[in-house]
Amino acid sequence: MADNQKKANMVILDRPMISVETTEYKEVRITVIGMDGAMENIRQQELLFPLDCAEKVGQFLLQLAGQAGSVETGKKPG
């Protein structure tokens, strides 16, 4: 990452905890930390993808969030 670009990050302190940050290699790193299905162990999962894909990934996540919202509220997305 160029010196004039600041590292970006966001942490959602919830269950599971989700951290989103950029790396010095122009990647986005998403880390999810939570309990396993049996609620016995903590597990950490990490996903890396190129920063130039972030807009498309973000748009898709917003689309999914809209669909999830319509299921919860009974309203159609849009």
N, C-alpha and C positions, 0 to 999 in steps of 0.2 A: 504494500500500500504506500502511496506517495506520502512524503513527509507533510504535505499541506492538507492531507485528508485525515480527519479525526476518526478514531475507532468508534463505532456506534455499538450500543448495547441496550438491552431491555431485559429486565427480570420480572417475571410474574410470580410473586410469592403466594402460591396457592397449592393445592394438591391435585395434580403433580406440580412441582416447581418447574417452570419453563424459562430458559435463558436463550436470548437471541443476540448474537453479536457478529461483528465483522472481524475477519482475520487480516493479518499483514499480507496475505497472499490473495487478496481480493475474493474472499469466499465468505459465505454466510454460514455460521455455525449455530445450530439449534440443539440445545441440550435439554433433555427432559429427565428429571429425577423424581422417582415416586416408589411406591410399594408395589411388589409383585402381586399377582392375582390372589395368592394365598395369604397376603398381608403378613408375610414372615420375613421378607428380605427387601432391602432397598435396592433398586436397580437404576442404572443410569444408561440412557441411550443418547447417541449423538448423531447428527446428520450434518454433512457439509455439502454445499453446492455453490457453483460460481455466482459471484455477486451480480453479474449481468443477467442472471435468470431470476433475480429477486422480484422484479415487477410482475412477471408472469405467475410466479408462485404466489405472490401476495394477492393478485387478482383472483386466482383460483380459491385461495383460502377465504377470501371475502364472499365468493360465490357459495362455498360450502357453509359458511356462517349464516348466510341468508336462508339457505335451505333448512338448516338446523333451526333457525328462528321460526320459520313457517311451520315446522313440525311442532314446536313447543307452543306456539300461539294459535295454530290452526289457520293462519293467514298464508296466502300464496306469496312467494317471493316477488319483489319488484315494486 
